C-alpha cells in the first residue's frame, strides 16, 4: 500500500511560470483594493469590474505553462498516493499531470451560479453580465472570496492528518484559514518546506530547503523517491 503524501502549494510555485501573484507588494491586486474584486461586497458594488478582473486573470493563465516544480510533483505518484492541496486558482498542477488536486480557493477556469453553489461549469472565455446559469441566474467566478466559507477545508484537514510526508511549497502557511491545516499534521509526519525565505519555526522532522520551487522541489522529490 502506498504511503500518503500531501503537497500544500501557494502563489510562489505559480509565480515561476510567469503567473503574477494576485497580491502585489503594496497589497493591491492588479491595482485594485482586494475587497473591490474579491469579496461579496465588491461583487454587489461593481459586478462589471469584478468580471473584468477575472477575465484578465483567465487570459493570463492561458498564456503560461507548468514549470519544473509542477512537473516534479507528478513523479511522486510512481511511489506514493499524492494529494495536492493548493491555494492557487490556476490549473497548472492538472496540466503538469497531477491526478489528485484540491483547490481550496476555487478555480479560474470554472464559473458557478450566484444562487446555487453546486451549479458549476467549465469556463475559459470572458464572463460578462447577462451570462446565466441553467436556472436563469447570473454566473460568477468559481472563486472563494474574502468573507466566504472555504468548503473544502474539512476534507483537506482529513488528508493532512493521514499524510506520512507533507510538502509546503510557495506559501508561508501563515494566512488563515489555510494556515490552520498545519495543526492537523501528525507528530510522526515529516515536513519538507521549500521557500526562498523560509519563515517557519524549527521543529522535529522538519526539513527546510531555502530555495525557489523550481530547484527545491525536484530535490525533495528525488529524496522521497529514494526512501
C-alpha positions in Angstrom: 0.0 0.0 0.0 1.4 3.4 -1.0 2.2 6.0 1.7 0.3 9.2 1.6 2.0 12.5 0.6 0.1 15.8 0.9 1.5 18.8 -1.0 0.4 22.3 0.1 1.1 24.9 -2.6 0.6 28.6 -2.8 1.3 31.5 -5.2 5.1 31.0 -5.1 5.0 27.9 -7.2 2.9 29.5 -10.0 4.9 32.8 -10.0 7.8 30.9 -11.5 5.6 30.1 -14.5 5.2 33.8 -15.1 1.8 34.0 -13.4 1.6 37.1 -11.4 0.6 36.6 -7.8 -2.7 38.3 -7.2 -1.4 40.4 -4.3 1.4 42.8 -5.1 3.9 44.1 -2.6 1.7 47.2 -2.0 -1.2 44.9 -1.0 -3.2 45.7 -4.2 -4.4 43.1 -6.6 -3.6 44.4 -10.1 -4.1 47.9 -8.9 -7.3 47.2 -7.1 -8.1 47.0 -3.4 -8.7 43.3 -2.7 -12.2 44.0 -1.4 -13.2 45.6 -4.7 -12.5 42.4 -6.7 -12.6 39.5 -4.2 -15.5 39.9 -1.8 -19.2 39.6 -1.9 -19.4 43.4 -1.2 -17.2 44.2 -4.2 -19.5 42.0 -6.4 -22.6 43.9 -5.2 -20.9 47.3 -5.7 -19.4 46.8 -9.2 -20.2 43.5 -10.9 -18.6 44.6 -14.2 -15.3 45.4 -12.5 -15.1 42.0 -10.8 -16.0 40.1 -14.0 -13.3 42.0 -16.0 -10.7 41.4 -13.3 -11.2 37.6 -13.6 -11.4 37.8 -17.4 -7.9 39.3 -17.4 -6.7 36.6 -14.9 -8.1 33.9 -17.2 -6.3 35.3 -20.3 -3.1 35.4 -18.4 -3.4 31.8 -17.3 -3.9 30.7 -20.9 -0.5 32.2 -21.7 1.6 30.3 -19.1 2.8 26.7 -18.7 3.6 24.4 -15.7 7.2 24.7 -14.5 9.8 22.2 -13.2 8.2 22.2 -9.8 4.7 21.3 -11.0 6.2 18.5 -13.2 8.4 17.1 -10.5 5.4 16.5 -8.2 3.9 14.2 -10.8 6.9 11.9 -10.5 5.9 11.2 -6.8 2.8 9.4 -8.0 5.0 6.4 -9.1 5.7 5.6 -5.5 3.2 7.5 -3.3 -0.5 8.3 -3.1 -0.2 12.1 -3.7 -2.8 14.7 -2.9 -2.1 18.3 -3.8 -4.0 20.9 -1.8 -3.5 24.2 -3.4 -4.5 27.8 -2.5 -4.0 28.7 -6.2 -6.9 29.1 -8.6 -4.8 28.2 -11.7 -4.8 24.7 -13.4 -1.0 24.3 -13.7 -0.9 21.2 -11.4 -3.5 19.5 -13.6 -1.8 20.5 -16.8 1.5 19.1 -15.5 -0.2 15.8 -14.9 -1.0 15.6 -11.2 -4.1 13.4 -10.8 -5.5 14.4 -7.3 -5.7 18.2 -6.9 -7.9 20.0 -4.4 -8.4 23.8 -4.9 -9.2 25.4 -1.6 -10.0 28.8 -3.1 -11.7 27.8 -6.3 -10.7 27.6 -9.9 -10.3 30.4 -12.6 -11.5 28.1 -15.4 -14.8 27.5 -13.7 -17.9 29.6 -13.1 -20.9 29.0 -10.9 -24.5 30.1 -10.4 -24.8 33.0 -8.0 -27.7 31.2 -6.3 -26.9 27.5 -6.5 -23.2 27.0 -5.5 -23.4 23.4 -6.8 -24.1 24.6 -10.3 -20.5 24.8 -11.6 -19.3 24.7 -15.2 -16.0 24.8 -17.1 -15.3 28.3 -18.5 -12.2 29.6 -20.3 -13.7 32.6 -22.2 -14.7 36.0 -20.9 -17.7 36.1 -18.5 -20.0 39.1 -18.8 -23.2 40.4 -17.2 -26.1 38.6 -18.7 -24.4 35.1 -18.9 -26.9 33.0 -16.9 -26.9 29.6 -15.3 -29.4 26.9 -16.2 -31.8 28.3 -13.7 -31.5 31.8 -15.2 -29.3 33.4 -12.6 -26.1 35.4 -13.3 -22.9 33.4 -13.4 -19.9 34.4 -11.2 -16.3 33.3 -10.9 -15.9 30.0 -9.1 -13.6 31.6 -6.5 -13.8 31.7 -2.8 -13.8 35.4 -1.9 -12.9 37.0 1.3 -15.6 36.6 3.9 -16.9 33.4 2.3 -16.6 29.9 3.7 -13.9 27.5 2.4 -16.0 24.4 1.8 -13.0 22.1 1.2 -11.2 22.9 4.4 -12.5 19.9 6.3 -11.6 17.2 3.7 -8.3 18.9 3.3 -7.6 18.6 7.0 -8.5 14.9 6.9 -6.0 14.4 4.1 -3.3 16.3 6.1 -3.9 14.2 9.2 -3.2 10.9 7.3 -0.1 12.0 5.5 3.3 10.3 6.0 5.0 13.3 4.4 3.9 16.9 3.9 5.5 19.3 1.3 4.9 23.0 1.7 5.8 25.0 -1.5 5.4 28.6 -2.4 3.3 29.5 0.7 4.1 30.9 4.1 1.2 28.9 5.6 0.6 32.0 7.8 -2.7 33.2 6.3 -5.9 31.6 7.7 -7.9 29.6 7.3 -5.5 27.6 5.1 -2.7 28.0 7.7 -4.8 26.0 10.2 -4.1 22.9 8.2 -0.7 22.7 9.9 -2.5 21.9 13.1 -3.6 18.6 11.7 -0.2 17.3 10.9 0.6 14.1 12.9 3.6 14.1 15.1 5.3 11.4 13.1 4.8 13.1 9.8 7.9 14.6 8.1 7.5 18.1 6.7 9.5 19.4 3.7 9.4 23.2 3.5 10.6 24.7 0.2 10.8 28.6 0.2 13.5 31.1 -0.7 12.9 33.0 2.5 11.6 30.3 5.0 9.7 31.9 7.9 8.9 28.8 9.9 9.7 27.7 13.4 12.2 24.8 13.7 10.6 21.5 14.8 11.3 17.8 14.8 11.0 16.1 11.4 11.1 19.4 9.6 13.4 19.7 6.6 13.9 23.2 5.2 15.0 23.9 1.6 15.8 27.7 1.4 15.4 28.0 -2.4 12.8 28.6 -5.1 10.3 25.9 -6.1 11.8 25.0 -9.5 15.1 24.0 -7.9 14.0 22.8 -4.4 11.0 20.7 -5.4 13.0 18.3 -7.8 15.5 17.8 -4.9 12.8 16.9 -2.4 11.1 14.6 -4.9 14.4 12.8 -5.7 14.9 12.3 -1.9 11.5 10.9 -1.3 11.7 8.6 -4.3 15.0 7.2 -2.9 13.5 6.4 0.5 
